Amino acid sequence: MEKQPENLEELLEKIGGCAEGKDEVKVDDIMDAVGRRSFGPLLLLAGVFVSAPGIADIPGVPTVIGLFVLTISVQLIFGSDHFWLPRWLLDRSIKSKTIRKMTESKWVRKPAAFIDRLLKERLRALTGKPAMIAIATVTAVTMLVMPLTEVVPLSANVVGASAMAFGLSLIAKDGVMALAGFVISAAAITIAIMGVM
């Protein structure tokens, strides 16, 4: 069984490793690399893709990632311990060039190193089982506005930041990061809705 990433830099290493020697990488392969049973790494994975420069600007990508996260969030809320995704989503491919650009860019690596230094175990009550259900619920609601981010500039990046914060909070048992996730989620929903009004 693959060891799940314990911080943002480890996740980037695992994603980057999937692209070695290939022209394209399937979502299925990336999930194998980061782990299929843990909500934290999958949230972090989605957040990284939406927040990475240029990724959220590709038409349809924010909506597909929103569907990905919504699907696993709902399953967690209903008590599933293994996340199912439709085959059409698992078979979607991403160009290896795009993955390498995302995982090797200094604009991603430097912030990742900085964020990882901030992580530590604290306020663990905000990352336990009841809190995880609350995080999954807020995340599911946030993902419902993802289609709106296709037309509201930069809003997808804010949604991605909320997913990253929640993912990191669950991986590192960092309740402060969970609090940040709740705040950023509220901001993301507000920005997306106000942007289309």
Phi, psi and omega in degrees: 000135179293137175286128182288148180296145182253357176201182186290320180295322178295323178296316179299321178297317181293318178296315180299323179298331179294334185272353184293126176072017181230155174274326180221156180231131178279151175303323179304317181292321180294320178296323176300321184289321185265344180108136184261349188256353186249125183293320183303304180299324180291321175297315180297319178303310180297317180298320179297316182295320182285329183275340183296140180305128175089334184291312183293345180277350179284121183306132177091337183296312179302320181293318179296316179294322176300319178295320177303308183289321178301318181298314182285330179295314180297320179296321178294318180303324181267014169088012179290142177251006176215124188272126177261140173227147180296147183300325181297330179281318179297330183274355178295141184246151176236136180297135180300327178299320179293319179295315180296320178299321181289315188278339183257350183295138177294336180287346176256316185295316182296311176298325180298315179297320180295314180297318181299326179292337181278341186286137171195159180289125178193153181046052187297341178299336181273004178231005179283188185301310179300319180294325179296323177295319178296318178297316180297322180293312179296320179297317179300316179296318180298321182292339179294336179269359184304320177301329179293332182291347177294336183243355179251109184306136175070351183293327179297324179295326179290319176299318178298322179296324179293319178295320178298315181298315178295317180299314179295323180297320181285325179290315186264000184056042184254101182294331178296321178293327176296316177301319178299321179299318179296318180294314182293324178298316178299318179295319182297316179297317180297315181297316183295316182289315180295330183292337181253003180273000000 
